[in-house]
């Protein structure tokens, strides 16, 4: 159970397989979060490397190096920041990039830090440029220059800061300027979880929530969780509700499958929006290519919703591809929806359809 509290993901909170966290998720996560690296499930390499960094800092009696955590929402960046503070025996201050719009906002936070304190800055790439430039000096020299006055009479007063550890989290590491990235002593990228890791997450959460679940039930939920612990725990809670009302309270494969069918989450983790995009692409446009705006109109959603919410997972699953000519469906998409590609049974069709529509353009 490793999740992030905040994100700039455009997924609507009510979407069951969305990776963003609403109020209910945040309340549950606070109770289920692991408290140290030994309890943290998954991210083996990151845990091993981070453990070395923290142990070495404790042995030196120094604050830990600044840490940058990148990866998709819901993978554990906020949880790791809290674990870093706990492992170092230090308090933690939590804020986010969008909340820091002026250099003065950042200066107020930095000047109130205690020695050794951990400052967690979520979505660090969304911080304003003036605050970002102030952060360079604070991270490197533990000093900020506070400007007093305006115009020719303005003066910069240097303010010394106690040593602290900045933990930055971002879902879009490519948006961070190189000078900021270079000031982090340790950088880690959070990967999506394997099904067996999610099963361990689900079993642990079930114990903490006092939910009875067997191995097959956990595997069924894990397979539909998009490689994200936050989604796995959300699905677990909804399946728990179904088991309490419709079954004997025990989550088995059959109960989990029936529950998730009610909530419209299929065997690969696709929900109504995902399947709607695929069905429009396959049934209305023959698998593409089709433009994003046209596809969004066919689905009845905004262009940004299709592009930012539905497409990333469909592309990652190999069900949809983005090309210069438009969106195209892959053979896996046809197979998943149980549909036959146009002309698939005709002689030579395999060669035409394998190119995702290229045969229609260049063939006879």
Protein Blocks (a to p, Z undefined) as FASTA:
>chain_A
ZZdfbdcbfbdfklmkbcbdcfklmmmmmmmpcfbfklpggjklmmmmmmmmmmmmmmno
pacdddddeddehilmmmmmmmmmmmnopacddddfklmmbfklmmmmmmmpcehiacdd
ehkllpcfklmmmmmmmmmnopacddedehjllccddddddddddddddfblmlpcfklm
mmpmbdcddddddfklmmmmmmmmmmmnopacdfklmmmmmmmnnopaklmmmmmmmmmm
mmmmmmnoiacfklmmmmmmmnopafkopafklmmmmmmmmmmnnnpaadfklmmmmnop
afklmmmmmmmmmmmnopaccdfkbccddfklmmmnopacehklpghklmmmmnnomlmm
mmZZ
